[in-house]
Amino acid sequence: MVVVVVAVVTAWVAYSSRYSPLSTGTFSAPETRSVKALTDGVAPTRYIVDAAAGQHGRIAYDLANDGRFPVRVDGLASDHAYGITAAGWVPVPGNGELMGGHASDVRPFPVTIEPGEWVVVWVTVTKPRCQSGQQSPIEEVPLRWSALGRHHVYKLPLSETAGGIREIALCHPPRALRHLEFPES
């Protein structure tokens, strides 16, 4: 009997430790005029924060639960990148059936994502004082989450390898503005 209990507990610990149901898809969108989308002329590449130091920008990314059990997302992990100042979420679909919702719809964490469902995570960044030639990309957003009684950190990837999701550049060279995906009229 003791052997069976030890085997069951060992199996549960192993499974719950490796359980990794969160994923991101291909949705990302800037909300504020201070965030601009760049392209290399062929494909989207990144978002830049084109604002004065101290100004904020928001970008939305999708987050799905591809697993078999509910997942509770508690918010930003303590090891998040410099420049990320907040994160919140919006249910899908958002207010007015808008994909990603509106900025006024953003709710504070925590949120429970049921199996097969997803939410939109809104990431707020703050523009630092940038030095000439300085690059300061944000390539991931670490989120604290739990399932099956275990706590984890999911690093939401913001790279071209994530299916169209874009990283955020807080500092950029002035010539970057020549590569706007949606030039303003």
Secondary structure as UniProt FT lines:
FT   HELIX           2..18
FT   STRAND          22..23
FT   STRAND          28..30
FT   TURN            33..34
FT   STRAND          35..39
FT   STRAND          44..49
FT   TURN            53..54
FT   STRAND          56..65
FT   STRAND          71..76
FT   TURN            78..79
FT   TURN            82..83
FT   STRAND          84..91
FT   HELIX           95..97
FT   TURN            99..100
FT   HELIX           103..105
FT   STRAND          111..113
FT   TURN            115..116
FT   STRAND          118..126
FT   TURN            132..133
FT   STRAND          137..138
FT   STRAND          140..147
FT   TURN            148..149
FT   STRAND          150..157
FT   HELIX           160..162
FT   STRAND          167..169
FT   HELIX           174..179
//
